[in-house]
C-alpha cells in the first residue's frame, strides 16, 4: 500500500509518462502531487539497469527545490552527496590557478552532487512509495493523439493506452519527437566526447601523488588545457572517487553513443598533463571507465504536438552539455511546471496547459542550454596570459536568474498572463 503524502484533490486528469529517468520520474511525482492520475511506462525490465549507469550528476538550487517538496528525499540525497562548497582550478601542467566558492548559494537552496544511479534510486523509491503506477518492461512503440475523443496515448507492446496528456521523457532519442516535429531526426555530434569513471578511493589512498584527493574528506578539482578540461572529485568523506574529461570526439555519430573506455587510450589525450591527472587515470579499475559521446539537438521550434496533448521534456526536448551543469535541474523544472500548468488549466483545457508550459519554459531552458558551449570554449580556448592576471575569468558562471529560482512559484505567478497572451495571439489568427 502506498504511503500517505500530501497531494491535491483528484483533478480527473489522466497522464501517461514515457521514461523513468530523472525527467520522467520528476514529472510523474509532480503530477501525483497535483492530484493527476499517472501511469509511467519504462522499457527496461529491471530498474537496476538504469541505476547502474553513470557517475556524477549535479542538481543546482533551482532543481533541488522540487526535492524539498518530496518528503524525506532531499535529506536522503544530501547524506550521499559531495560535501564541498568550492572548485579548485589548475593549469593542466599542475599549477594552482584559483578557488571558486559556491558557499553563498546556500541562500538560494541546496546543491546536490552525487552518483547518478544512487540519486536516481532515491527518487524512484519515492515514486514507488507514492503508489505511482510504474510499468517496467513496457517499450513504447508509437504515440498518437485524436480530436474525437480528445485524447493522446501510446502503443506499448502492441497495445494502445489513452490518456488526457502524454509526457515524452525518453531522452535524446525519444520516439515522441516524431509526432511533435512531424519527422524523425538524428542527434548531431557536438564534436566532443567525455571519459567518465567512478571507483572506490582505496585505489588511490596509498598513492602519494593523488592521495590528497581523498584523505581529508571530499574534494573537487578541475584541470584546464588546450581543448580539454578534466574534473576530479571525491565523495562520501573521501571513500569514492570520480573523474571526467571532455575531449575531441573521434567516433561516428551513427555508432553507439557510449563505448567502454581504456585508461591507456584516455592517456593519449593527456600528454604533457600533470602527474595528478595521469595517476588518477592509471588507477582506474577495468570496467569502470566509459567514453561517452556528447550529442546535441538544434533548438526545437516547439516542444508540443500539433493537437497540444503530447509534450517533450528533459533531454527529449533540450539535451544539455555537461559544462552547463543544468541539464538535470532543467529536467526537474520541466516536470514541476508542466504539472502545475495542468493543475491550473483543469481537464477541460489540456491544450492550453501544454502551450503555457512551452511558453514558460522555452526561453529559459534555451538560455541555460547555451551556457554549456560558452563554458567549454572559455576553458578550452583560455588565453593564459590573461587568466594569470585575472583568474576569475575561468570561474563557472553562476547566474542569480538561473539558480535562485522556484519553478513552481514562477508557474503559479506567470500562468495567467501567459494564457492571456496565448489568447491574444489566437484572436489575431
N, C-alpha and C positions, 0 to 999 in steps of 0.2 A: 504494500500500500504506500502511496506517495506521502511524504512528509507534508506538513502544513507550511505553506509560505504565503506571505502577503501577496494578494493579486486582486485586480479589479473584478467587478462582477462580470459574468459571461457576456461577451459582445455579440455572440452569434456568428462571428467571422471565422471561417474555416481557412486555415493556412497550410500550404504544403511547402516544406523547406527541402531543398535538394543539396546534400552535402553536410557532413558532420565535422568539418574543420572549425576553426575559430569563428569565422563569419557565420556559418550555418548554425552553430550552437548558440552564439550570441543572439541571432535573430529569433531562434526558437524560444530561448529563455525570456527575451524581452516581450515577445508576443504572448507567452504564457502569463507574464506579469500583468499585461494589459487585458487579460481576460479572453484572448483569442484561443481557439482550439487548434492545436498544432500536430501535424504528422510530419516526421522527418525521415527521408529516405537516404540511406548511405550505402554505397556499393560494396564496401569491404565486409567480409563475413565476420571478422573479429576486430573490434575497435583497437586492439593492441597493434594492428598493422599501421594505424595512424600514429599511435603513441610512441612507437619505436623510432619514428622519423625525426631527424633534425638535431639541432644543438641549441644555441642561444636564441631567444626571441625577446623582444622588448615591447613593453606597454608603457607609454608615457602617461602623465596625469590625465590627459583628455580621454584616454582609453580606459584607464583603471577606475574612473568614476562609476562606470556601469557595474564593475565588480563589487563596489562598496554597497550597491543596492541588492546584491545577491547574498543572502545571509551566510556568513562564515567563509565565503570564497576568498575575499581579499586577504584575510588573515592567514589562511592556509597557504596562499600563494607567497606571501611575504616570508613565511617560515623557510621556504626553499629558494628564495630569490637572492641575487647577489647583493651584498651589503656594502656597497661603495657609493659615494656621492661625488665621484670625480673620474676624470680620464686623464692619464699621463701620456703625453705625446712626445715621440722621439724621432729624430732623423734616422733614416734606415741604416746608417752606419753605427748607430747606437748612442749618439749624443742626445741628452735630455733637452727638450725644447720648452715645454710649457705644461702646466696642470690646469685643466678646465674643471671648475667646480659646478656641481648641479645642486648644491645644498639648498639654495634659495627656492628651488622648485617645489620643496615640501609645502610651501604656501599654496600651491596650485593643486596638489594631490599626490598620490603615490606613484613612484616609478617601480615597475616590476620587470626585472630582467632575470630569466631563468631558463631551464631546459624546456624546449618546446613540448616534448612529449609529456613531461611531468605536469606542466601547467595546463596542457590540454586535458589531461586526466582529471584534474580538479574540476574543470568546467564541465566535462562530460558527466562526471558523477553527480554534479549539482543538477544537470538537466534530467538525469535519471531519477534523482530524488524528488524532483518536482512532478514526476509522473508523466513527462512528455513522451508521446508515442514515437519511439525511435526504432526504425526497422532496418536492421543491418542486412547485408546480402541482397540489397534491392538496387539494381542497376537501372537508372532512368535512361530509357532509350529514345524518348521523344517528349516534346512539350506541345500543348495545344491550348487554344482559348476560343470561346464562342460568344456570340451575342445573345442567342436564344437556345438554352438558358444562359444568362450572363455568368460565365464561369471560366476558370482556367484549370489546367491539370497536366498530368504527366502519364506516360506509359512506362510501367515498371514490370519487367519480366513478362511482357506481352499483355498486361492487364492495365486498363485505364482507371485512373483515380482523379476525381474532380474536387475542386475547392473554390473559394472566392478569390484567392490570390495564390500565386506560386512565387517563391523566392529561390532563385538560382544562385547557389553558393558553392559551386563545384570547383572553383579555381580557374586558372588561366586558360584551360582548355574546355570550359563549360559548354555543354550542348545547348544550354539556354541562349547562348549568344546568337544562334542561327535564327530563332524566332524573333529576337529583338532587332537584329540587324538586317534580316532578310536574306542572308547568305552566310556561308562559312568562311572563316579566315584563320590563317595560322599565326601564332605569335611570332614576333620578329626577334632575332638575336640583338641583344644590346651591345654586342661586341666584346662582352666580358663574361667571365665565369668566376666562381668563387670556390676555393677549397675550404672545407669545414670539418672540424674534428672536435671530439669530446671524449675525455677518458679520465680514469682515476688519477689523482695527483700523486699517488705513490710512485708513479713512473718518473717523476722529476724531483721528488723531495730530497734525494741524496746527490743531485747534480749541482755542483757549486755555481754553475753559470746561470741556472734558472730557478733554483730553489726559492729565491726571494719572491717569486710569484705566488707561493703557497704557504710559506712558513709563518706569515704574520696575518693570517686571515685572508679575506677576499682582496683581489686586486683587479685593476683594469688599465691596460696599457695599449697604446697604438703606435705603430711604426710606419713612417710615410716615406715613400721613394718614388722613382720615376714609373708612372703608370701602374703602381701597385700600392695598396695600403694593407697592413697586417694588424689585426686586433687580437689581443690575448687577454684572458681573464680567468680568475679562479672564483669558486663559488662554494657555498656550504662550509664556511670557515676554512677555506683553502683545501677542501678534500677532493674537489673535482676541478678539472681544468679544461678550457676550450680555447680554440683559436680559429680564426678565419682570415683568408686573404683573397682579395679580388685581383684578377689578372686578365690579360688579353685572352679571349676565347679562341682556341684553335680548332674547335669542333664544328660540326654542321648542324644547323637548327633542325633539320629533318630527323636527326638521330635522337636517341634517348636524351632527355634533358638532365639526367643525373647519372654519373659514372662512378664506379669505385675508384678511389684515389690511392696513389702510392707515394709515400714520403720522398722517395728518390726522384720522382717526376716533379713533385712540388718544389724541391730544392733547386731544380734547374732554373726556375723563375727568380731565385733569390741569390744569385751570385753577387758577391760584394756586400751582402747584408750582414748585420751584426751577429755575433755568436748566440745571443739570446734567441733570436728567430731561428737560426739553424738548429740549435739544440732542442728547441721545442718541437720542431717538425720531426727531427730524427727520433724523438721519444714517443711519437705517436704509434700506438699498437696497430697491428694488422687488423683490417676490417673496421677501423674507427675513423676512416677518412673518406670523404666523398668529394667529387669535383662536380659542382652544381652550376648548370648553365643559367645565366641571368637573362630572362626574356622580358620583353615589354610589348605593350599594345599602344598604338596611337590613341589619343583621347577619343572615346566613342562619341558619336553625335547624340546618343541617347542611352539611358540605362533601362528603358521600359519598352514593352512590346506595343504593337500598333493599337490594340484594344485596351492597353494600360491595365492588364491584370497579371502580367508576369514582369518581374524585375530582376536585374542583376545586382549582386552586392559583392563586396570584398574583391579578391583578385579576379573574379569573373568580370567585374566592371572596370577595375583600375589597378592592375598589378604595379607594385612599388619596387624600386631598387632598394637593397638593404641600407644604403647610405642616407636614405630619407629618415630612417628609424621611425617610420609612421605607418607602414603597411598594416601591421596588426591592429594598431589603435584605430585607424580609419575603418577597418572592417568591423570593429566593435561599434563605432559610431553609426555605421550604416544600419545595423540591426536595431539600435536604440531609436534612431529617427524614423525608420520605417514602421516599427511597432507603434510609435506614438502617433504618426500620421493616420494609421488605420484606426486607432482609438478615437481620434478627433473626427474622422470622416464618418465612421459607422459603416455598417454593412451595405447600406443603400448607395454609397458613393465611393466604392473602391478605386475607380479610375482617378478620381480627384486626389485620393490619398497617395497613389503612386506618383502622380505628376507633381504633387507637392514635395514628396520625398526627393525626387530628382532635382527639383528646384533648390531645395535646401542643401543638397549635398554636392551638386555638380561643380560649382566654382571652388568651394573649399577643398574638396578632395583633389582636384587637379592642381590647385596651388600648392598643396602639400606634396603631391607627387613630383612636382618639378624640382623640389629640394634635393632629391636623390642624385640626379646628374650634376647639379650645381656643387654639392659637397664632394662628389667624386672628382670633378675637374679641379676644384680648389686644392685638393690633396695631391692628385696625380700630376698636376702641372704646376706645383708650387714653385714660386720664384724664391729660392732660399736666401738670396741677398736681402730681399725684403722681409722674409719671415724672421730671420735672426734679429732684425731691427724691431719688428712688431709681431711677436709670436702669436698674438691673439688672432692673426689672420687665418690660422688653421683651426681655430675653435669651431666646433659644431654650432650651427645657427639654431638657437633655441628661442623661437618667437612666442611672445605672450599670446597673440591672437590664436596660435595653434595649440599651445599646451594648457593655457588657463581657460578651458572651455568645457562647458557641460552640454553635451549634445541633446539631452532630454529637455533641459530648461530652455535651450535655444529653440527647439522644435515647438514647444508649447507657446513660446512668446511670438515666434515669427509665422506660425502656421496661418493665422487669419489673414495677414497681409499678403502672404504668398498665394493663398487661394483667391483672394480678391484680385490680385494681379493676373492670375490664370484666367479668371472670368472676364477681365477686361480684354485680354488677348483673344479669347474665344469670341467675344462680342464683335470684334473688329474683322473676324474672318468671314 
